[in-house]
Amino acid sequence: MTSPDNLRKMTAQLQKYLEGIMDKKALLELTTDIVSAHASVNEMGKEELLEELQSVFQKLMNLAGSEGGEEAEASGELKPAVPVNKAFGAEKVVCLVCGKGFTTLKKHIAVSHEMTPKEYRKAFGVPSKTPLVARKYSEAKRKIAQDKGLALKLAEGRKKKAGK
């Protein structure tokens, strides 16, 4: 387990690095410290560990390379982690910011990247008709709704409301 003292030390080290000029060696060292602290409290597979290393290193490079990392994100200067056409699959949808796969993106981009779906679509040029959920997940939810007769209930409710 990582102690609060170690986390404070790492945070101070991060701030120190970001204030000065950062070289790749320092970034690699900081990346390994951060990821090892994260891996010590969370069980991670080989692939997840590699993805985490790449993600953390990239974020640190972005922070070190530009003085307003968040300003660059807001202005739409984000580069997708994966090609946009490969991000939307049947089983999962890959986040274009960090490269992680999910069944739905709305909550992830709101919590992890503090973006609305509209901002996300604008930043990466994702058409508004492209759903931010995996196709199979969407189809499964649609089938459940059909089995429960929710479409009929909705139509009946709308008729009652229109009749009043």
C-alpha positions as CSV (number, residue, x, y, z in Angstrom):
1,M,0.0,0.0,0.0
2,T,1.1,3.5,-0.7
3,S,1.3,5.7,2.4
4,P,0.0,9.3,2.4
5,D,3.6,10.4,2.9
6,N,4.7,8.7,-0.3
7,L,1.8,10.3,-2.2
8,R,2.6,13.7,-0.8
9,K,6.3,13.2,-1.7
10,M,5.3,12.1,-5.3
11,T,2.9,15.1,-5.6
12,A,5.7,17.5,-4.5
13,Q,8.1,15.8,-6.9
14,L,5.6,16.2,-9.7
15,Q,5.1,19.9,-9.0
16,K,8.8,20.4,-8.8
17,Y,9.3,18.6,-12.2
18,L,6.5,20.5,-13.8
19,E,7.8,23.9,-12.6
20,G,11.3,23.4,-14.1
21,I,12.4,22.0,-17.4
22,M,11.6,18.3,-17.7
23,D,13.6,15.8,-19.7
24,K,12.4,12.4,-20.8
25,K,14.5,10.6,-18.1
26,A,12.8,12.5,-15.3
27,L,9.4,11.9,-16.9
28,L,10.0,8.2,-17.2
29,E,11.1,8.1,-13.6
30,L,8.0,10.0,-12.5
31,T,5.8,7.8,-14.6
32,T,7.2,4.6,-13.1
33,D,6.7,6.0,-9.6
34,I,3.1,7.0,-10.3
35,V,2.1,3.7,-12.0
36,S,3.9,1.6,-9.4
37,A,2.0,3.4,-6.7
38,H,-1.3,2.8,-8.6
39,A,-0.5,-0.8,-9.3
40,S,0.4,-1.5,-5.6
41,V,-3.2,-0.8,-4.6
42,N,-5.0,-2.0,-7.7
43,E,-4.6,-5.4,-9.4
44,M,-3.5,-4.8,-13.0
45,G,-2.8,-7.2,-15.8
46,K,0.2,-6.8,-18.2
47,E,-1.8,-5.0,-20.9
48,E,-3.5,-2.7,-18.4
49,L,-0.1,-1.9,-16.9
50,L,1.4,-1.0,-20.3
51,E,-1.6,1.1,-21.2
52,E,-1.4,2.9,-17.8
53,L,2.4,3.6,-18.4
54,Q,1.7,5.0,-21.8
55,S,-1.2,7.1,-20.7
56,V,0.6,8.6,-17.6
57,F,3.7,9.3,-19.6
58,Q,1.7,11.0,-22.4
59,K,-0.2,13.1,-19.9
60,L,3.1,14.1,-18.2
61,M,4.6,15.0,-21.6
62,N,1.5,17.1,-22.4
63,L,1.8,18.9,-19.0
64,A,5.5,19.5,-19.4
65,G,5.2,20.6,-23.0
66,S,2.5,23.2,-22.6
67,E,1.9,25.7,-19.9
68,G,-1.9,25.4,-20.1
69,G,-2.6,21.7,-20.7
70,E,-6.3,22.2,-20.0
71,E,-6.4,25.2,-22.3
72,A,-5.0,23.1,-25.1
73,E,-7.7,20.5,-24.4
74,A,-10.5,23.1,-24.4
75,S,-9.4,24.6,-27.7
76,G,-9.7,21.3,-29.4
77,E,-6.0,20.6,-29.9
78,L,-6.4,17.0,-28.6
79,K,-4.9,14.2,-30.7
80,P,-7.0,11.0,-30.6
81,A,-5.3,8.0,-28.7
82,V,-6.7,5.7,-31.5
83,P,-8.0,6.4,-35.0
84,V,-11.6,7.7,-34.8
85,N,-12.9,5.1,-37.2
86,K,-11.5,2.3,-35.0
87,A,-12.8,3.7,-31.7
88,F,-16.4,2.7,-32.1
89,G,-16.8,-1.1,-32.2
90,A,-19.4,-3.7,-31.5
91,E,-18.1,-4.9,-28.2
92,K,-16.6,-1.6,-26.8
93,V,-16.1,2.0,-27.5
94,V,-12.5,3.3,-27.0
95,C,-12.0,6.7,-25.4
96,L,-10.1,9.0,-27.8
97,V,-8.6,10.9,-25.0
98,C,-6.9,8.1,-23.0
99,G,-7.4,5.0,-25.2
100,K,-9.3,2.9,-22.7
101,G,-12.2,0.8,-23.8
102,F,-15.8,1.0,-22.3
103,T,-19.3,0.0,-23.2
104,T,-20.5,3.6,-22.7
105,L,-18.4,6.7,-22.8
106,K,-20.7,9.4,-21.4
107,K,-19.9,8.9,-17.7
108,H,-16.2,8.2,-18.3
109,I,-15.6,11.4,-20.3
110,A,-17.5,13.4,-17.7
111,V,-15.7,12.0,-14.7
112,S,-12.2,11.4,-16.0
113,H,-11.8,14.1,-18.6
114,E,-14.4,16.7,-17.5
115,M,-16.0,16.9,-20.9
116,T,-19.6,16.8,-22.1
117,P,-20.5,14.6,-25.0
118,K,-20.8,17.7,-27.1
119,E,-17.3,18.9,-26.3
120,Y,-15.9,15.4,-26.9
121,R,-17.5,15.2,-30.3
122,K,-16.3,18.6,-31.2
123,A,-12.7,17.9,-30.0
124,F,-12.4,14.8,-32.2
125,G,-14.8,15.5,-35.0
126,V,-17.2,12.6,-34.0
127,P,-20.5,13.0,-35.9
128,S,-23.5,13.6,-33.6
129,K,-25.3,10.6,-35.1
130,T,-22.5,8.3,-33.9
131,P,-23.6,6.8,-30.5
132,L,-21.1,6.9,-27.6
133,V,-22.0,3.3,-26.7
134,A,-21.0,-0.1,-28.0
135,R,-23.4,-1.5,-30.6
136,K,-24.0,-4.8,-28.8
137,Y,-24.7,-3.0,-25.6
138,S,-27.2,-0.7,-27.3
139,E,-28.9,-3.7,-29.0
140,A,-29.1,-5.6,-25.8
141,K,-30.8,-2.6,-24.0
142,R,-33.2,-2.2,-26.9
143,K,-34.2,-5.9,-26.8
144,I,-34.9,-5.7,-23.0
145,A,-37.1,-2.6,-23.6
146,Q,-39.0,-4.4,-26.4
147,D,-39.4,-7.5,-24.2
148,K,-40.9,-5.4,-21.4
149,G,-43.2,-3.6,-23.9
150,L,-41.8,-0.2,-23.0
151,A,-42.5,1.2,-26.5
152,L,-46.2,0.4,-26.2
153,K,-46.4,1.9,-22.8
154,L,-44.7,5.1,-24.0
155,A,-47.1,5.3,-26.9
156,E,-50.1,4.8,-24.6
157,G,-48.8,7.5,-22.2
158,R,-48.4,10.0,-25.0
159,K,-51.9,9.4,-26.2
160,K,-53.3,9.9,-22.7
161,K,-51.3,13.1,-22.4
162,A,-52.3,14.4,-25.8
163,G,-56.0,13.7,-25.0
164,K,-56.0,15.8,-21.8
